[in-house]
Amino acid sequence: MSSASYSVTESQTFTLTHAKHMAAKVAADLMRLQRLYGSPSTQWILDYEEEVKVFLKAGYLDTVTYGFKRDGKWIEPTLKYTASELSSGDVDDTPGRIRPNADIAGASFYSYMTYSAAWRNASQSERDVIKGQVPISRSGADEPEVNGYLTSDLSYSSGGRALNRSTVRSY
């Protein structure tokens, strides 16, 4: 009687299809915000979806936040997505679960993106290529503080990567 052992190594390549899958879930969340709160516009949702897709595929996205600001601070309803490598606890949730009836009086819709270490290490020409692929032009700004707290609620994953969503909640 002989015995044998086997080892299996699995590696995944993150493709444009994976990035589209995850970006579409962000867009679905934004459409829910639009339905509940009137912003962002449909065109902005399409533009944000494209931006997330391109930056995810390139590995340049760290975080992106969409929501409402009042007095310079994020308020409920605001959604923050953090890109990461897939871990054992990550699942591919269904978009949604955005609370209705938040008080957005005096607030305006805003988005804010931070970039990964790969972006900071990329050459200016590599950055220019990516910027040329997205319909949004971002400029430098300080990241707004949160009026309340962030709570992790959903995770969108595909191709070995994840977008973990946190939602601003009021105290």
C-alpha positions in Angstrom: 0.0 0.0 0.0 1.4 3.3 -1.0 0.3 6.7 0.1 0.5 10.0 -1.8 0.0 13.6 -0.9 -1.1 16.3 -3.2 -0.7 20.0 -3.0 -2.9 22.5 -4.8 -2.0 26.1 -5.4 -4.8 28.5 -6.5 -4.1 31.9 -7.9 -6.6 34.2 -9.4 -6.1 37.0 -11.8 -8.2 40.0 -11.2 -9.8 40.9 -14.5 -11.9 43.7 -15.9 -15.0 41.5 -15.5 -14.2 41.2 -11.8 -13.8 45.0 -11.5 -17.1 45.5 -13.4 -18.9 43.2 -11.0 -17.8 45.1 -8.0 -18.3 48.5 -9.5 -21.9 47.6 -10.5 -22.6 46.8 -6.8 -21.4 50.3 -5.9 -23.6 51.8 -8.6 -26.6 49.9 -7.2 -25.9 51.4 -3.8 -25.7 54.8 -5.4 -29.0 54.3 -7.2 -30.6 53.5 -3.9 -29.2 56.7 -2.4 -30.6 58.6 -5.4 -34.0 57.0 -5.0 -34.1 57.7 -1.2 -32.4 61.1 -1.2 -32.4 62.6 -4.7 -28.6 62.5 -5.3 -26.3 61.7 -7.0 -27.7 62.1 -10.6 -27.8 59.1 -12.9 -24.9 60.5 -15.0 -22.8 60.9 -11.8 -23.6 57.3 -10.9 -22.4 56.1 -14.3 -19.3 58.2 -14.0 -18.5 56.9 -10.4 -19.1 53.3 -11.6 -16.6 53.8 -14.4 -14.1 55.4 -12.0 -14.3 52.5 -9.5 -14.0 49.9 -12.3 -10.9 51.5 -13.7 -9.1 52.2 -10.4 -10.0 48.7 -9.0 -8.7 46.9 -12.2 -5.4 48.8 -12.0 -5.0 48.2 -8.3 -5.0 51.9 -7.5 -8.1 52.3 -5.3 -7.7 52.4 -1.6 -11.0 54.0 -0.4 -13.9 55.8 -2.0 -16.6 57.6 -0.1 -20.0 58.8 -1.4 -22.5 60.6 0.7 -23.7 63.8 2.2 -21.7 66.5 4.0 -22.9 69.1 6.4 -20.6 71.6 8.0 -17.7 69.9 6.3 -18.4 66.4 7.8 -19.8 63.2 6.5 -23.3 62.5 7.8 -25.7 59.6 7.4 -26.3 58.4 4.7 -22.7 58.1 3.6 -21.0 55.0 2.2 -17.3 54.3 2.4 -15.7 51.4 0.4 -12.3 50.1 1.2 -10.4 47.9 -1.3 -8.5 44.9 -0.1 -7.3 41.5 -1.0 -9.9 38.9 -0.3 -9.8 37.3 3.1 -11.5 34.3 4.4 -14.3 36.3 5.9 -15.2 38.3 2.8 -18.4 37.4 1.0 -20.1 38.8 -2.0 -23.2 40.5 -0.5 -26.2 41.9 -2.3 -26.1 45.7 -2.5 -28.6 47.8 -0.5 -29.5 48.1 3.1 -29.3 51.9 3.1 -31.4 53.4 5.8 -34.2 55.8 4.6 -35.3 59.0 6.2 -31.9 60.4 7.3 -31.9 64.2 7.8 -30.0 65.7 4.9 -31.3 69.2 5.4 -28.5 71.7 4.6 -26.2 68.9 3.3 -24.7 68.4 -0.1 -23.7 65.3 -2.0 -19.9 64.7 -2.2 -17.4 62.0 -3.0 -13.8 61.5 -1.9 -11.2 58.9 -3.1 -7.9 57.8 -1.6 -5.3 55.9 -3.6 -3.3 52.8 -2.9 0.4 52.5 -2.5 0.6 51.2 -6.1 -0.8 54.5 -7.2 1.7 56.5 -5.2 4.5 54.2 -6.7 3.3 54.6 -10.3 5.0 56.9 -12.7 3.3 60.1 -13.7 2.7 58.7 -17.2 1.0 55.6 -15.7 -1.2 57.9 -13.6 -2.1 60.0 -16.6 -3.2 56.9 -18.6 -5.6 55.9 -15.8 -6.9 59.5 -15.3 -7.5 59.6 -19.1 -9.8 56.6 -18.8 -12.2 58.1 -16.3 -14.8 60.8 -16.7 -14.1 62.3 -13.3 -11.4 64.8 -12.5 -10.4 64.9 -8.9 -8.3 67.5 -7.2 -6.6 67.6 -3.9 -8.7 68.1 -0.8 -8.6 67.1 2.9 -10.7 64.0 3.7 -13.8 65.1 5.6 -14.3 64.0 9.2 -17.3 61.9 10.1 -20.1 63.3 12.2 -21.0 60.1 13.9 -19.2 56.8 13.4 -18.6 54.2 10.6 -19.9 50.7 10.9 -18.9 47.8 8.5 -22.0 46.3 6.9 -21.4 44.7 3.5 -18.6 43.3 1.4 -18.5 42.9 -2.4 -15.9 40.5 -3.7 -14.7 39.0 -7.0 -11.5 37.6 -8.4 -9.6 37.6 -5.1 -10.3 41.2 -4.1 -13.0 42.8 -2.0 -14.6 46.2 -1.5 -15.7 46.4 2.2 -18.5 48.8 2.8 -18.9 50.9 5.9 -21.9 53.2 6.5 -21.9 56.4 8.5 -24.3 56.3 11.5 -25.4 59.1 13.7 -24.7 59.1 17.4 
